[in-house]
Amino acid sequence: MNHHDTNPEYFRNKSKRDYIRKTQEIIQKEGRESVSIRRIAREMHCSSANLYCHFQNRQELIYYAELIRHASFVHRLNEAEKNWKNIWDFYVGIWDCYCREAFRNPDAYDLLFLQAQTDTFKNAVSEYYSLFPEAFLESSEVFGGLLTQKDFMARDFEICKKCVSEGAISLEKAIQLNRMVCQMYKGYFKSVQENKLSEEMIDAEVTRFVEDVDWMVMHLADDLKGYKGYR
């Protein structure tokens, strides 16, 4: 007889939170490539079938584990927002905060923001909030608004529409700004992802990106609202 047959713990389902926590521990210590459904089950003394009750596959398990990255993004947004004075501070400032986190955690942000093109993004974050309320002691209206859109460009366009509503840019130019900034970001991001950069180099890349966004804003805005460049 297999010893698992006499061990009730083996078939007792752990919580979704337990599995996510264990996955986060492995990612932090050894990297994402060290995660497998079989390993999680073995280390938590349960059946692999238990994990499949909560996650469709390894990719979804990792996706949930990486959602912890949002906490630092929300914190950075809240700190930066204290200094925003107009709609263009708002627009460029979100990109500044986003890049400072994404360029430091490119693999996680690639998975969370670029690869997630369905309702997975919104639903998973909402569920993660409920599973780990202590990880999100702060909240952000900006971040919450981004969750209403399914894909990367749509999330940025949500902010562009705010610029239109305040008379800062026409809808036609906002569509152009959205396309140009998002495509430029993907180029920067790919470069960061392919090259291991020091903290100093990451900060320099963020600065260059923000300066390029500023250039686009200066040339496309119908009303700068007193904006003279981010910081």
Order of alpha helices (4+ residues) and beta strands (2+ residues): alpha-alpha-alpha-alpha-alpha-alpha-alpha-alpha-alpha-alpha-alpha-alpha-alpha
